[in-house]
Amino acid sequence: MKLLPTLCALAMSAVTSLSLGAQARPDTAAAAQLPSVELPRDLARVLTDYETEWRRGGAAVAQLFTEDGFVLSGGRPPIKGRAAIAAHYGNGGGPLSLRAIAYAAEGSVGYILGGYTTERGAPDVGKFTLTLRKRPDGRWMIVSDMDNQNRPPQRRSP
Protein backbone atom coordinates (compact mmCIF):
# COMPACT_ATOMS: atom_id res chain seq x y z
CA MET A 1 0.00 0.00 0.00
CA LYS A 2 1.58 3.26 -1.15
CA LEU A 3 -0.42 5.50 1.20
CA LEU A 4 1.49 4.70 4.40
CA PRO A 5 5.04 5.43 3.10
CA THR A 6 3.86 8.67 1.50
CA LEU A 7 2.05 9.79 4.66
CA CYS A 8 5.12 8.91 6.72
CA ALA A 9 7.37 10.96 4.44
CA LEU A 10 4.99 13.93 4.54
CA ALA A 11 4.67 13.73 8.33
CA MET A 12 8.42 13.42 8.86
CA SER A 13 8.95 16.48 6.68
CA ALA A 14 6.48 18.48 8.79
CA VAL A 15 7.91 17.29 12.10
CA THR A 16 11.46 18.05 10.98
CA SER A 17 10.53 21.53 9.79
CA LEU A 18 8.60 22.37 12.93
CA SER A 19 11.11 20.85 15.35
CA LEU A 20 14.04 22.66 13.73
CA GLY A 21 12.20 25.93 14.23
CA ALA A 22 11.44 25.04 17.85
CA GLN A 23 15.10 24.22 18.56
CA ALA A 24 16.15 27.68 17.43
CA ARG A 25 13.93 29.38 20.06
CA PRO A 26 14.45 29.53 23.79
CA ASP A 27 11.87 27.63 25.86
CA THR A 28 10.05 30.81 26.85
CA ALA A 29 9.38 31.65 23.21
CA ALA A 30 7.97 28.16 22.54
CA ALA A 31 4.64 29.32 23.99
CA ALA A 32 4.24 31.91 21.20
CA GLN A 33 1.57 31.06 18.66
CA LEU A 34 2.90 30.08 15.23
CA PRO A 35 1.53 32.15 12.34
CA SER A 36 -1.32 30.86 10.20
CA VAL A 37 -0.77 29.78 6.61
CA GLU A 38 -3.26 30.11 3.79
CA LEU A 39 -4.49 26.79 2.43
CA PRO A 40 -5.44 26.00 -1.16
CA ARG A 41 -9.22 26.08 -1.56
CA ASP A 42 -9.68 22.28 -1.59
CA LEU A 43 -7.75 21.88 1.68
CA ALA A 44 -9.33 24.97 3.29
CA ARG A 45 -12.71 23.31 2.68
CA VAL A 46 -11.70 20.50 5.05
CA LEU A 47 -11.33 22.99 7.91
CA THR A 48 -14.44 25.04 7.14
CA ASP A 49 -16.53 21.87 6.77
CA TYR A 50 -15.15 20.58 10.08
CA GLU A 51 -16.10 23.83 11.87
CA THR A 52 -19.62 23.70 10.39
CA GLU A 53 -20.24 20.01 11.04
CA TRP A 54 -18.81 20.22 14.57
CA ARG A 55 -21.76 22.42 15.56
CA ARG A 56 -24.19 19.89 14.05
CA GLY A 57 -22.82 16.90 15.95
CA GLY A 58 -20.90 13.67 15.75
CA ALA A 59 -22.75 12.09 12.84
CA ALA A 60 -22.11 15.16 10.69
CA VAL A 61 -18.41 15.31 11.64
CA ALA A 62 -18.00 11.57 11.03
CA GLN A 63 -19.04 12.04 7.38
CA LEU A 64 -15.87 14.08 6.82
CA PHE A 65 -13.77 10.99 7.61
CA THR A 66 -12.93 7.98 5.47
CA GLU A 67 -14.97 4.92 6.44
CA ASP A 68 -11.94 3.54 8.28
CA GLY A 69 -10.88 6.92 9.74
CA PHE A 70 -9.40 7.51 13.20
CA VAL A 71 -9.73 10.07 15.98
CA LEU A 72 -6.65 10.20 18.18
CA SER A 73 -7.43 12.49 21.12
CA GLY A 74 -5.09 13.05 24.04
CA GLY A 75 -5.63 10.79 27.03
CA ARG A 76 -7.96 8.40 25.16
CA PRO A 77 -7.56 5.20 23.15
CA PRO A 78 -7.84 5.47 19.34
CA ILE A 79 -11.36 5.63 17.90
CA LYS A 80 -11.81 3.91 14.53
CA GLY A 81 -14.61 4.09 11.97
CA ARG A 82 -17.40 6.54 11.23
CA ALA A 83 -19.91 4.98 13.63
CA ALA A 84 -17.46 5.13 16.55
CA ILE A 85 -16.41 8.69 15.61
CA ALA A 86 -20.07 9.78 15.52
CA ALA A 87 -20.67 8.26 18.95
CA HIS A 88 -17.47 9.81 20.33
CA TYR A 89 -18.40 13.34 19.26
CA GLY A 90 -22.04 13.02 20.34
CA ASN A 91 -24.85 15.48 19.69
CA GLY A 92 -22.98 18.63 18.81
CA GLY A 93 -20.19 20.82 19.96
CA GLY A 94 -19.94 24.48 20.69
CA PRO A 95 -18.13 27.08 18.65
CA LEU A 96 -14.97 25.93 16.92
CA SER A 97 -12.36 27.85 14.95
CA LEU A 98 -9.56 26.02 13.13
CA ARG A 99 -6.45 27.49 11.54
CA ALA A 100 -3.58 25.94 9.62
CA ILE A 101 0.08 26.39 10.55
CA ALA A 102 1.49 23.95 7.95
CA TYR A 103 0.28 21.64 5.19
CA ALA A 104 1.42 19.50 2.31
CA ALA A 105 -0.25 17.37 -0.32
CA GLU A 106 1.11 15.08 -2.99
CA GLY A 107 -1.11 13.02 -5.22
CA SER A 108 -3.91 11.57 -3.12
CA VAL A 109 -2.37 12.08 0.35
CA GLY A 110 -1.84 15.16 2.46
CA TYR A 111 -1.87 16.67 5.90
CA ILE A 112 -2.83 19.85 7.72
CA LEU A 113 -1.26 20.90 11.02
CA GLY A 114 -3.04 23.58 12.97
CA GLY A 115 -4.48 25.11 16.07
CA TYR A 116 -8.01 25.33 17.40
CA THR A 117 -9.98 27.61 19.67
CA THR A 118 -13.60 28.55 20.28
CA GLU A 119 -13.48 32.06 18.79
CA ARG A 120 -11.84 33.15 15.53
CA GLY A 121 -8.76 35.24 16.32
CA ALA A 122 -8.50 34.06 19.94
CA PRO A 123 -5.30 32.29 21.06
CA ASP A 124 -5.21 28.57 20.31
CA VAL A 125 -6.36 26.31 23.13
CA GLY A 126 -5.07 23.20 21.34
CA LYS A 127 -3.46 21.79 18.23
CA PHE A 128 -4.24 19.13 15.65
CA THR A 129 -2.87 17.05 12.83
CA LEU A 130 -5.22 15.93 10.06
CA THR A 131 -4.01 13.26 7.66
CA LEU A 132 -5.98 13.28 4.45
CA ARG A 133 -6.79 11.10 1.45
CA LYS A 134 -8.20 12.50 -1.79
CA ARG A 135 -11.14 10.67 -3.32
CA PRO A 136 -11.26 10.11 -7.08
CA ASP A 137 -13.76 13.02 -7.31
CA GLY A 138 -11.11 15.37 -5.83
CA ARG A 139 -12.64 15.78 -2.36
CA TRP A 140 -10.24 15.44 0.59
CA MET A 141 -11.38 13.11 3.37
CA ILE A 142 -9.92 12.85 6.86
CA VAL A 143 -8.02 9.62 7.55
CA SER A 144 -7.00 10.66 11.04
CA ASP A 145 -7.51 13.57 13.39
CA MET A 146 -5.01 13.78 16.24
CA ASP A 147 -5.51 16.60 18.71
CA ASN A 148 -4.62 17.72 22.20
CA GLN A 149 -4.88 20.79 24.34
CA ASN A 150 -2.08 23.28 24.83
CA ARG A 151 -2.28 23.27 28.61
CA PRO A 152 -0.18 20.69 30.46
CA PRO A 153 -1.97 17.60 31.75
CA GLN A 154 -3.36 17.82 35.28
CA ARG A 155 -1.20 16.13 37.93
CA ARG A 156 -2.94 13.42 39.89
CA SER A 157 -2.71 13.38 43.64
CA PRO A 158 -1.25 10.19 45.12
N, C-alpha and C positions, 0 to 999 in steps of 0.2 A: 504494500500500500504506500503510495507516494506521499500522501497527505502528512503523515507523521514526521518524516525527515524534513520536509519543507517547513512545517510548523516549528519544529525544533530549531532549524536554522534561523527563521524569522525571530523567534523568541530569544535566542542567544544573541542575535544582533541587537535587539532592543535592550536586553539586560546589560550587555557590554557597554553600549552607548550611555545608558542611564547611570551605571555604576561608575564609569570613568568620570562622569560629571560630578557625581557625589563625592568621589575621592579627592577632587580638587578643592572642595569646600571644607571649611572647618565645621565641626559638629553643630555649632550654634546656627550656622546658616542652613543646615539640612532641613530645618523646619519651614523654610521659606517655600511658598507655593511655586511650582514650576509653571512657566507660561503655557497658555493654550496654543494649540496648533489648529489650523483650518483643515478640515477633512474634505476630500472629494465628495461630491453630492451623494454618490451611492453608499459611501461609508457613513456620511453624516446622517443619512436616513436611518441607519441602525440605531443611533443614539436618540434621535427625535422620536422614532417609533417606540423605543424602550421607555422614554419619559411618558409618552401618551398612554401606553398600555399598562404601565405601572399603576397609574391612577385607576384603571379599570379592574385590575385584579390579576390573580395568578394564572387563570386560564388564558387571558389575553397576552400576558407576558410570555407564557410557555409557547405560544404560536410563533414567537420570534426565533425559537431554538430549532435546531435539527431534531428529528425524532429521537435520536440517541444522545441529545445534548446533556451537558452537565452544569450544575451550579456548585461552586466550590467556595463556600462562605467560611470566614474565620471561625474557629471553635466548633465546627460541625462536620460530620462526615459528608462525603460527596453525595450529591443528589443526582440521579440519572434518569433521563426520559421525561417527555413532556407531561405525562400524568403526575409524576412525582414533583416536577417543578411547579406545576399548577397548584398542587396541594401545599407545597412549601411556602409559596407566596400568598396563598389565601385569597381573601375577598377584596383586596385593594389596598394600595399604599397611599401615603400622603404625597405631598409635593416632592418632586425629584428633579434635579438639574444635573446633567452630565456634561463633561467637557473632556476633550482629548488633549493629551500631552505628547503623544507619539503614535505613529501608525505605520503600517507597511502592508502591501498586498502584492502578490505575485501569482498570476494565473488564478486558480480557484481557491487560494488560501490567503488569509490575512489576519491582522490583529489590530486592536485599538487599545492603548493604555490611557487611563484617564483618572479624573477625580470626580467625586459626587458630593452634592450638598442638597439642601432642601429649597434653596432660593437662589435663582440665577444671580451670579456676581458675588455671592457670599463665599467665604473661605471654605475650601473642601473639608468635609468631615470624614472622608474615606477615599479609597482608591480602588481601581478595578483594572482587570485585564480581560478583554473579550477576544477569544479566538474565533475566527470566522471561516465559513466555507461558502463559496458562491455557487448558487444553483445554475443549471443550464440556461434559465431565463434571465440570468444576470443579477438576481436578488441575493444579497448577502444574508446568511443565516448564522445564528450564534451556535457554535459548537460547545464553547464553555465560557462561563462567566465566573471569574474568581475575584472576590472583593474582600476588603476588610477595612475597619475603621482606622483613623489616624491616631486616635488616643491609645496609650499603652493599655494592655490587658489589666484588669483589676487583680490585685494580689488577694489570695485567699488566706484567711486566718487559719492558723493550725488548730 
